[in-house]
Amino acid sequence: MKNKVIFLFVFVPWHFLLTVILLQYYWFNYNPNVHTGLGAKFAHGLAFVLAVPVLTPFIVTDLGEYWPLAIQIFTFLFNSLVWSVVVLAVIAGIKHIRGKKGKSQTP
């Protein structure tokens, strides 16, 4: 349990910063005439993927523009928290499958 809490305290801020930076530079200020490299196109797609669970509906419909800054920050943090829970669930599922696989192979 302690490792999961540490993971949350490390993952959420890093994901938050990465999402904000990528969205600001490669989504809101994206110019296909300037950002022609493969790395820029990858970063543009990654910005969308990192925003998928919570932020995408607000970005596509421009609803988030009219919210106060504190609510926008909270929404970004909530998005990062959702991503961290999903990552923890995937890791737990992989450990569970590995545990079952190891038990079934022993006589």
N, C-alpha and C positions, 0 to 999 in steps of 0.2 A: 504494500500500500504506500509506503514511504517513497519508493521509486516512482510510482505513478504520480504522486504529488510533485516530486522534483521534476519529472518530465513535463507536467503541466506548466510549472513555473518557468521552465526553460523554453518550451515549444511555443507557448502562446505569444510571448513578446517577439520572438524571432519571426513567427508567421505573420504577426501583425505588421511589423516593420517591412518585411518583404512584400506583403500585399499592398501596403500603402505606397511604397516606392514604385513597384511595378505598375500599379493602377495609375499613379500620377504621371509617370513618364511614358509608359507604353500603352496606356488605354485612353486617358483623357487628352493627352498631348500627342497622340499617335498621328504621324503623317506618312502615308505610304510612299511619298516621293522622297522623303529624307531617310526613313527607317527601311532601307531596302535589303539589309543583310539578313542572313539566316538567323543570327542571334537575336536580332530585333523582332523578327517574326515569331521566333520561339518565345521570347519574353512577352510579346503581345498575347499569345495563346495561353501562356502560363498565368498571366495576370487574370485572364478570364476564369481559368480553372480554379485558382486560389479563391476567387470570389463566388464560386458557384453556390454553396449551400444557402447563404444568407444574403449576400450583397447583390447578386445578379438581378433579382427582381427590382431592387431599388435603383440600380444603375440603368437598366434598360428603360424603365418608366420615368426616370428623373424624379422620383419621389423623395429621395434622400437629399436633394439640393435644398429643399425648403425646411429641413430640420435644423434645430440648433446644433452647434458643433459638439456639445457634450453627448448628444444622442447619436450623432454620427460616429464618434469615437467608440461609444458603447457598442454600436452595431458592428463595427470592425472587430472589437475585442470578442464579441459573441461569435462572430464568424470564425475567428481563430480558435476559440474554445470548442466549437462544433468540430472543426478539423482535428483538434487534438484528441477528442473523444473517439472519433472515427479511427484515427491511427492506433489508439490504445485498444480498441475493439478488434481491429485487424490483427494486431500483435497477439492479443489473447486468443483469438481464433486459431492462429497459426500454432501457438503453443499447445492448444487443446488438440488439434489434429495431430501434431507430432507426438503428443502423449498417447493418444489412442493408437497410432501407428506402431509406436514402440512396444506397447503392451500386447498387441495382437500378434506380433512376430515372435514373442518369447513363448517357449513351450510350457 
